[in-house]
Amino acid sequence: MPEPVGATRITVYPHGPLRVRRAGQIVDAAGNVVPRTRQTLALCRCGKPRLAPFCDDTHQRSPARDRTGIDTGRDGPKPGQT
């Protein structure tokens, strides 16, 4: 894949992934290059996708969480709560 032209732009989506446009090289915690096929990609924040570190919309099937990872209760109160 050719190197992207222009500045990298990262957009944070509430209750969703980080969208990275014009991404350069991405490496994992061990320093290995993460292969990719697109210049725009979505990085997971919920930690549950099968395609980690890339988002596969698994977060939409999980309880709602805010940017800190705390359950927001967006899906409604839990039993016993008002």
N, C-alpha and C positions, 0 to 999 in steps of 0.2 A: 504494500500500500504506500502511495507517495506521502511525503510529509505534508501536513496541513499548512495552508497559507493563512496568516492572520493570527490574532490572539485567541487563545483557548477561552471559551465561555462556559461557565458552569451555572446551571439554573437549578435551584432547590424547589421541588414541588411538595407542597404540604401533603402529608400522608402518602408520599410517593418517592420516586427515585431522584437521583441527581442526574440531570441531563448534561452531558459533556459534548460540546461542539468543538470541532477542530482539535481533537485530543491528540497529544503527542504519544509518547511511549507510556504504557501502563505496566507496572511491575507489581508482583505479589510480595508478601511479607518476607519471602525467602530470596527476593531479588530476581526471580524469573520473569521474563517478559510474558505478559498475558496476550495471547493472540487475539486479533480482532479483524473484522472485515469491513467495518464502516468508520467514517470519520465522525459521525454523530452517534453517541451511544448513551445508554441509561445504566447508571451504577446503582445497585441495590443498597437500601438502607435498612431493610427489615431482617436481613440475614437468613432468609428461608428459600431463596430460589434454587432451582436445579441447575441454573446456568451461572451461578456465582462466579465472579462478582457482578455479573450483568443482571439487570432486572428482567423478570419474566411475568410481572404483574401478580406474583404470589401475595403481595401485601394487600391486594384487594380482597383476598379470602381470609385475612387475619384480622384480629381486633384492631380498631383504629388506634393510632399512636401519634403523638405530636413529635416535633423535631428532637425532643430529648429522649424519646423512647418510652415515655410514660403513657399508660392507657388513658385516653381522653374521654372514654365513655360515649363517643360519637354514635355508637350503635345502639344507644339507649341505656337506661339504668339496669344494673344487674339485680337479680332477685334479692329482696330485702332492702333495696335502696329506694329513696324517693326522689 
